[in-house]
Amino acid sequence: MLLADERKRRVRDPERTRERLVQAAFREIHRSGFQSAGIEAILAATNVTKGALYHHFDSKEALGYAVVEEKIAKLTHDRWLRPMLSEGEPINILIGVVRRIPARPKDVRAGCPLLLLSQEMSPLDEQFRKRLEKIFLDWQEGVAALLRKGQSQGTVRRDLHPDETASFLIATVEGYATLAKNAQDAKVWKAGIRNIIGWLKSLRAPRQSRRGGQRMVKKHRQF
């Protein structure tokens, strides 16, 4: 009786059905790519009828757009944008974000869903391209804003251009993700993390050394 009631509740809960479809589509697209993602596989994973799927989405493309806007964008927001709003020195925040990027072998083998879908669909579908571009631009602006904050605080080098530095960070992260996925080796990604963190440390303003030098000059004058 409870099982029957649960099935009825699911049928009568369109928002939950829609969410299950988007989540299953995200997993299928991440695993197989959008073009190879099978509608039947998505339906089998959710126990939803084809009619119910097309009640929520006019086409496979519409389902794919929802995956970009609701899953991939959220992943980038949760992994990067939200942590970057934390209190603390901007470079330390960025280093913490990079260190928390999943580095398990299964994550490395799967690759970055934003990168993979951009490589596959941006040349083929303008609606995909625009949605994916927005995620990259929001990511870039989030990093750039944090760097500008650091510059105003005197903790980030003033000679760097925040927007260009942000795009370089994103390109480096995604580049190492590509290398690691191609090698199917988490060691490649872990080496990338070490190199990215080393580069981020070089963005700190040389405040400490300048202060130290001033103290040494003052002591010298006292003798």
C-alpha positions in Angstrom: 0.0 0.0 0.0 2.8 2.4 0.9 4.6 1.6 -2.4 1.5 2.3 -4.4 1.0 5.6 -2.5 4.6 6.5 -3.2 4.2 5.9 -6.9 1.1 8.0 -6.9 2.9 10.8 -5.1 5.7 10.8 -7.6 3.2 10.9 -10.5 1.5 13.9 -8.9 4.7 15.7 -8.1 5.7 17.3 -11.5 8.5 19.3 -10.0 10.1 16.3 -8.5 9.7 14.4 -11.8 11.3 17.2 -13.7 14.2 17.3 -11.2 14.8 13.6 -11.6 14.9 13.9 -15.4 17.4 16.8 -15.3 19.6 14.9 -12.8 19.5 11.7 -14.9 20.2 13.6 -18.1 23.2 15.3 -16.4 24.7 12.0 -15.5 24.0 10.6 -19.0 25.4 13.6 -20.8 28.5 13.7 -18.6 29.1 10.0 -19.2 28.3 9.8 -22.9 28.2 13.4 -24.3 25.0 15.2 -25.4 24.8 13.7 -28.9 25.3 10.1 -27.7 23.1 10.5 -24.6 20.1 8.3 -25.0 16.6 9.3 -24.1 15.7 5.7 -23.3 18.6 5.5 -20.8 17.3 8.6 -19.1 13.8 7.3 -18.9 15.0 3.9 -17.6 17.0 5.7 -14.8 14.0 7.7 -13.7 11.2 5.3 -14.4 9.4 8.1 -16.2 7.4 7.7 -19.4 8.4 9.4 -22.6 5.2 11.3 -22.5 6.0 12.7 -19.1 9.5 13.7 -20.3 8.0 15.6 -23.3 5.5 17.2 -21.0 8.4 19.0 -19.3 10.7 19.4 -22.2 9.8 20.1 -25.8 12.9 18.4 -27.1 16.2 16.7 -26.2 17.9 20.0 -26.7 15.5 21.7 -24.2 16.5 19.0 -21.7 20.2 19.7 -22.4 19.7 23.4 -21.9 18.1 22.7 -18.5 21.1 20.5 -17.6 23.5 23.4 -18.4 21.4 26.0 -16.5 20.4 24.0 -13.5 23.2 21.4 -13.0 26.5 22.6 -14.6 26.0 26.2 -13.6 25.2 25.2 -10.0 28.2 23.0 -9.9 30.5 25.9 -10.9 28.6 28.2 -8.5 29.0 25.9 -5.5 32.6 25.0 -6.3 33.9 28.5 -7.1 31.6 31.4 -6.8 30.0 30.8 -3.4 33.4 30.0 -1.6 34.9 33.2 -3.2 32.4 35.2 -1.1 34.0 34.0 2.1 35.9 36.3 4.4 39.7 36.2 4.2 42.6 37.1 2.0 41.6 36.6 -1.7 44.7 34.5 -2.6 44.2 32.2 0.4 40.5 31.8 -0.7 41.5 30.9 -4.2 44.1 28.4 -3.0 41.5 26.8 -0.7 39.0 26.5 -3.7 41.6 24.8 -5.9 42.6 22.4 -3.1 39.0 21.3 -2.7 38.5 20.4 -6.4 37.8 16.7 -6.5 40.9 14.7 -7.3 39.7 11.1 -6.9 40.6 8.9 -9.9 36.9 8.5 -10.9 36.5 12.3 -11.0 39.6 12.7 -13.1 38.5 10.0 -15.5 35.0 11.5 -15.9 36.4 15.0 -16.6 34.9 18.5 -16.1 31.3 18.5 -17.4 31.5 22.2 -18.3 34.6 21.7 -20.4 33.4 18.5 -22.1 30.1 19.9 -23.1 31.7 23.2 -24.3 34.1 21.2 -26.5 31.3 19.1 -27.9 28.4 21.5 -28.4 29.6 25.1 -28.7 30.6 24.6 -32.3 27.3 22.9 -33.1 24.5 24.7 -31.2 24.4 28.4 -30.5 22.0 28.1 -27.6 24.3 25.7 -25.9 27.3 28.0 -26.6 25.6 31.0 -25.1 24.5 29.2 -22.0 28.0 27.7 -21.5 29.7 31.0 -22.2 27.6 32.7 -19.5 29.0 30.1 -16.9 32.5 30.8 -18.0 32.0 34.6 -17.9 30.4 34.4 -14.4 33.3 32.3 -13.2 35.8 34.7 -14.7 34.1 37.8 -13.2 33.9 36.1 -9.8 37.6 35.5 -9.7 38.4 39.0 -11.1 36.2 40.6 -8.5 38.0 38.7 -5.8 41.4 39.8 -7.2 40.3 43.4 -7.4 39.2 43.2 -3.7 42.7 41.9 -2.9 44.3 44.8 -4.8 42.2 47.3 -2.8 43.2 45.6 0.4 46.9 45.6 -0.6 47.2 41.8 -0.5 47.2 41.2 -4.3 49.8 42.6 -6.7 48.8 45.8 -8.3 50.6 45.1 -11.6 48.3 42.3 -12.6 45.1 42.7 -14.7 42.3 41.0 -12.8 40.2 39.9 -15.8 43.2 38.5 -17.7 44.5 36.8 -14.6 41.1 35.3 -13.9 40.9 33.9 -17.5 44.4 32.5 -17.2 43.4 30.7 -13.9 40.3 29.2 -15.6 42.3 28.1 -18.7 45.0 26.5 -16.5 42.5 24.6 -14.4 40.6 23.3 -17.4 43.8 22.6 -19.3 45.1 20.4 -16.5 41.6 18.7 -16.3 42.0 17.9 -20.0 45.5 16.5 -19.6 44.5 14.4 -16.6 41.4 13.0 -18.3 43.5 12.1 -21.4 46.1 10.4 -19.3 43.4 8.8 -17.1 45.7 9.5 -14.2 45.0 11.4 -11.0 48.7 12.1 -10.5 48.6 14.5 -13.5 45.8 16.5 -11.9 47.5 16.5 -8.5 50.6 17.9 -10.1 48.5 20.5 -11.8 47.0 21.5 -8.4 50.5 22.0 -7.0 51.5 24.1 -9.9 48.4 26.3 -9.8 48.8 26.9 -6.1 52.4 27.9 -6.6 51.3 30.3 -9.3 48.6 31.7 -7.1 51.1 32.4 -4.3 53.1 34.5 -6.7 50.1 36.9 -7.1 50.4 38.1 -3.5 51.6 41.6 -3.0 55.2 41.8 -1.7 53.9 43.5 1.4 55.8 41.4 3.9 59.2 41.8 2.3 58.8 45.6 2.0 57.9 46.0 5.7 60.8 43.8 6.7 63.1 46.0 4.7 61.8 49.1 6.3 62.4 47.7 9.8 66.0 46.8 8.8 66.6 50.4 7.6 65.4 51.9 10.8 67.5 49.6 13.0 70.6 50.5 10.9 70.0 54.2 11.5 69.9 53.8 15.2 73.6 52.6 15.4 
